[in-house]
Amino acid sequence: MSAINQHPSRIDRAGDLRTNQNTLDQLWNQARILQISEGRIAATGTQLAYISAADAAQLIATGRFSEGSRYFLGLDIESRTPFFAWDTQWVKTLSDEEKSEGFSTVREIGAQLSEQELELSLHAIALSNWHSAHPRCPRCGGATKVDLGGAARLCETDQSQHHPRTDSAVIVLVKDRSDRILLGHQPVWPEGRFSTFAGFLEPGETFEQCVSREIFEESAVTVSEIKYLGSQPWPFPASIMISFEAVTDNPEDARGDGQEITEVKWFSRAELLAAAKDKSLLLPPSISVARKMIERWLGESAPGGETWR
């Protein structure tokens, strides 16, 4: 079977262009711009709504949006078209319903986007999340500002430079010797929603050690034959999901830990398809690596999905 998410990037991040502000200003005036506002991305239906630098200036002039911050996302591999994210806020106080007009979340529309658009959207949201969470220098507490076209922040007091961090998490498809898969239910999910097991890497831990620990903690089974499948950026708020499959020889011991996982179930392919079709089983959304792992094992697309907590 093929690996997970091994397609090449459609974007040249062109890090060498980030150090020259004049170059970034020139690129901004030529760019296709993704507008981000409070975790939402400008979209028309399920299509991203790119704007120009002139459009952004007009939105500021009308007083609808703040001046915001510009993040250079890179260049189209073939056309060399520059892409930016414009990270801004509404000037007036609006309801959530009003803020959703003309904007969507990547979770809502990600499954309908092209690979390039999804890559750009995830990059933009990840930067927006990080910048909004780091207004102050962790060394001296001074105010920080956007640097390197959004790839860093600079402390205005001690001139230290700070870069985004990504939290590593493993996500695991557990199988038994009969080639069934084990899925678990978290209490924050809708009733009937089951997915693969996941957890964050701890300091001093290898990915393989994390796989074994998380699976045992959450499902009480031990695993071997750990195999890397692929990875997926998951900026909700700042993770990279490292996907694995593993095999257990004690499937009869499977049980939830009662906190993070309240129920576990074994599924054959026929059982999973039947449960998904009659909607007694809600699978993770199609944008997620968890869904891709399940469908890779299944050998076909599964019905249903798009269920979020």
N, C-alpha and C positions, 0 to 999 in steps of 0.2 A: 504494500500500500504506500501511497505517496506521503511525504512529510506534511506538516501543518505550516501554512503561511510562509512558504519558501519562495514566493514571487519576488523578483528584483524591484528595487525602488524606482519609481517614475520621476523622482525629484533629485536633483543635484543640490545638496545643502550649501555648497559653495562657501565654506567657512572662511576662505581667504578674503571674501568681499565684506565681511562683517566689521573689519577693523577701520574702514575708511567711511566716515560719516557722509562725505560728499558723494561717494559712490552709492551709498544706501539711499540718499535723498534722490539721486537720479533714477535709481531702480524703482523707488516708490512711485514716481511720476509715470512710470511705464507699466506698473504692476496690475495684476488681477488680485483684488483684495478681499479677504474673508473678514467680515465684521463679526466680532465676538462681543457679547454683552451679557455679563453676569451669568456665565455658563451656557448661554444660548448662542447659536450660530445663525447668521442671516440665511434664510432659505425660502424658496417659493415651492410649496408642496414638499416634494422629496428631492428637490434640486437645490444645490447651493446657489446663493444669489451673490455673485461677485460684484464688487463696485470698483470704481476708479478713484484715483487720488482727488479728482475734481468733485466726485460724488461725496467723498468723505468731508472735504472742505465745506460743501454745501450743507451737510447734516450738522456740522459744528456751527455754521453761520446761522442756521435757523433756530439754534438753541435747544435742539432735541437731544443731542448727545454731547458728552464732554469731549475734550481734545483727545483723550485716550493715549495709548502707547502703540508703537509700531513694532512688529516682530517680523524679521525677514525669515521666510520659510524655505527659500531656495529658488532654483531655476528649473523649468521643464527640461527634461533630459534631451528632448529633440528640438523643440522650438526656441529654447532658452528664454521663454517668457518668465519674468520674475513673479513670485507670489509673496504676499505679505498677509499677516493677520493684523487687524486693527482692533485693539482691545479697549473697549470704552464702556461707559455707563450712561443710562438715561439721566437727564438733568432733572426732570420732574418726577415726582412720586407717582408710580403707576401700579396697577394691580397685576397679579400674575397673568391674568387673562389678556390684559393690554400688552404686557411684555411678550407674550407668545405670538402676537400678530406680526407676521413677517420673520419670525425666528423659530427655530426648532432646536432640539438637543441632538447630539450625535447618536445617542441611544435610539432616538425615534426614527432617524432617517439613515443611519449608517448602513443598513442592509441594502438600501437602494443606491448607494453611491458607487462610483467607479473606484478601482483600487487606488488611483492617484488622488481622487477627491477624499477618500477615507484617510489616506496617509496624511494629506494636508490638514484635514480636520482634527485628527488625533494629535498631530504636532501642535496645532494652534491652541487647542483646549489644554494640552499639557503645559504649554508655556503660560497661558492665562492663569491656570490654577497655581502654578509655582510663583509667578510674579505677585499675584494678589496675596499670597501667604507669606511673603518675605519683604515687607516694606522697611524692615529694620535690619541693621548689621548684627550678626550673631556674635561678633567680637566686641564691639563697643556700644551697640545700641543706637548708633547714628542712623539717619535716614539714608536709604539707598535709592538709586535710580537705574533705569534700564540702560544696559551697556551691550556692546557687540551685537547690535541689531536684535536684541531680545534674548541672546544666548547666555547672558550673564547679568548681574546687577553689580553696581559699583557703590561702595560706601562713600558718601560725600565728606565724611569726617576723617577717616583714616586711610582712604583710597584703596581699601582691600576689595578684591574682586571675588564674587560668589557665583557659583554655577548651579544649575538645576540638578536635583538628585531624583533618582528613580528607585522606588521600592521594589525589590525582587520578590516575587511570589511564585511558588510552584503550584501547578494544577495537574491532577493525576486521574487518569482513567484506570480503575482497578478491575482486573479480570480474574476469573478462576480458570481451572484446567479444563472446564467445559466451554470456555470462551463466552461465558456470561459476563455482564458488567454490573458493577455495584454503583448505585447512585444514592445520594443522600439529600435529605430535606432540612433546610434551615428554618427556624421559627419565624424569621422576618419575611419569608417568601409566601406567596399565595398558596392556598391549599392545593395539593397535587403537584406542585413544582418540585422537581428533583433534578440534581445536577451532579457533576463530578466534584471531587474533593480538592480543596485548595488551602494554602496557608503561606504566611510570610517567612522568608529566610531569616534565621537568627544569626547574630554575630558568631563568627568562627565555625560556621556550619557549611558543608558542601550541599549542592542541590540534591544529591542522592540521599544524604543523611536527612535532609529536610523532608523529602518524599516519604521515607520510612517513618519518621517521627509523626508527621502530620496525619498520615493514614492510620497509624496505630492509635493516636490520640482521638481521632474523630470516629473511627469505625471498628477499633479493637482487632483488626486483622494485621498480620505481618506480611510484607511483600518482598519479592525478589525479582530478578530479571527486569530491572528498571531500565527503560529505554527512552531516550530523548526524542520528542516529536517535532518541536518547533516553538515559536514564541509569538507573542502578540502584545503590543503596547496597549495599556488599559488606563488612561489618565482620568480615573474616577476615584480618587483624585490624582494619583501619581505612581502607578504600578507598571511593571512589565511582567506578564504572565509567561512562565517557562513551563511548557507542557511536556508531560511524561505519560507513559503507560507502564503498568507494573502488574505482576501476577502474584496471587495469594494461594497458599496451600491449605489455609484454614478458613474457608468461606463460611462454615457453620458458626464461627465465632462473631460474625459481623453484627454490630449493634451501634446505635448512635451514642455519643457521649452525654446526651441529655441537655446540653447547653448549645453548642454551635450546631450540632446535628441531632435532631430529635427523632429521626426515622431513617432507616436504610432499606433498600430493596434490591434484590438481584433480578436482572432481566436477561432473557434470551432475546435474540433478534425478533422472533415472532411475538414474544410478549411485549416488547417495547413498541413495536409497530401497532399492535392491537390497542394498547393503552393510550398511545398518542392519538390514534384515530378516533377513539371514543372519548377523548379529552379527560380521561381519568388521570393521565400523566401530562403535565405541562413541562416541556423541555426548555432549556435556557434559550435566550434569543439568538437568532441566526448570525448576528454580528460577532458573537462571542467565540473564543477559542474552545470553550467547553462544548458548544454545539458542533463545531467542526470536528472535535475529537470523537464525539458520539457518532456522527455521521460517517466518519472515516471507518470506524469499527462496523457500523451498520452496512456500509457499502452502497448507500443511497441516501437521498434527502429524506428527512423525517417530517411528518406533518406538524403543524402548530408552531408555537414559539412566540417570541416578542413579549414574554412575560417578565416584568421587572418587579422588584420589591415595592 
